[in-house]
Amino acid sequence: MPKVIVQANIKYKGERYEIGDKVTVNKSDLKDFEEAGVIAEILESKKNNKADDTEGDNDEENESEE
């Protein structure tokens, strides 16, 4: 799920978000935030859909070594 920085003070689904808050959102919430124009920056893209807690971009290389 992408993480975004909020650029406005808003209340969404009972939660308050202030300018500069970093919020992890699901796809439907991301669309709502984009339509409302309250996203300053998207920090994490949707490019990596795997649920993986390991760090680094060389996951495929690590799997082939094992």
Secondary structure as a PSIPRED ss2 file (coil, helix, strand):
# PSIPRED VFORMAT (PSIPRED V4.0)

   1 M C   1.000  0.000  0.000
   2 P C   1.000  0.000  0.000
   3 K E   0.000  0.000  1.000
   4 V E   0.000  0.000  1.000
   5 I E   0.000  0.000  1.000
   6 V E   0.000  0.000  1.000
   7 Q C   1.000  0.000  0.000
   8 A C   1.000  0.000  0.000
   9 N C   1.000  0.000  0.000
  10 I E   0.000  0.000  1.000
  11 K E   0.000  0.000  1.000
  12 Y E   0.000  0.000  1.000
  13 K C   1.000  0.000  0.000
  14 G C   1.000  0.000  0.000
  15 E E   0.000  0.000  1.000
  16 R E   0.000  0.000  1.000
  17 Y E   0.000  0.000  1.000
  18 E C   1.000  0.000  0.000
  19 I C   1.000  0.000  0.000
  20 G C   1.000  0.000  0.000
  21 D C   1.000  0.000  0.000
  22 K E   0.000  0.000  1.000
  23 V E   0.000  0.000  1.000
  24 T E   0.000  0.000  1.000
  25 V C   1.000  0.000  0.000
  26 N C   1.000  0.000  0.000
  27 K H   0.000  1.000  0.000
  28 S H   0.000  1.000  0.000
  29 D H   0.000  1.000  0.000
  30 L H   0.000  1.000  0.000
  31 K H   0.000  1.000  0.000
  32 D H   0.000  1.000  0.000
  33 F H   0.000  1.000  0.000
  34 E H   0.000  1.000  0.000
  35 E H   0.000  1.000  0.000
  36 A H   0.000  1.000  0.000
  37 G C   1.000  0.000  0.000
  38 V C   1.000  0.000  0.000
  39 I E   0.000  0.000  1.000
  40 A E   0.000  0.000  1.000
  41 E E   0.000  0.000  1.000
  42 I E   0.000  0.000  1.000
  43 L C   1.000  0.000  0.000
  44 E C   1.000  0.000  0.000
  45 S C   1.000  0.000  0.000
  46 K C   1.000  0.000  0.000
  47 K C   1.000  0.000  0.000
  48 N C   1.000  0.000  0.000
  49 N C   1.000  0.000  0.000
  50 K C   1.000  0.000  0.000
  51 A C   1.000  0.000  0.000
  52 D C   1.000  0.000  0.000
  53 D C   1.000  0.000  0.000
  54 T C   1.000  0.000  0.000
  55 E C   1.000  0.000  0.000
  56 G C   1.000  0.000  0.000
  57 D C   1.000  0.000  0.000
  58 N C   1.000  0.000  0.000
  59 D H   0.000  1.000  0.000
  60 E H   0.000  1.000  0.000
  61 E H   0.000  1.000  0.000
  62 N H   0.000  1.000  0.000
  63 E H   0.000  1.000  0.000
  64 S H   0.000  1.000  0.000
  65 E H   0.000  1.000  0.000
  66 E C   1.000  0.000  0.000
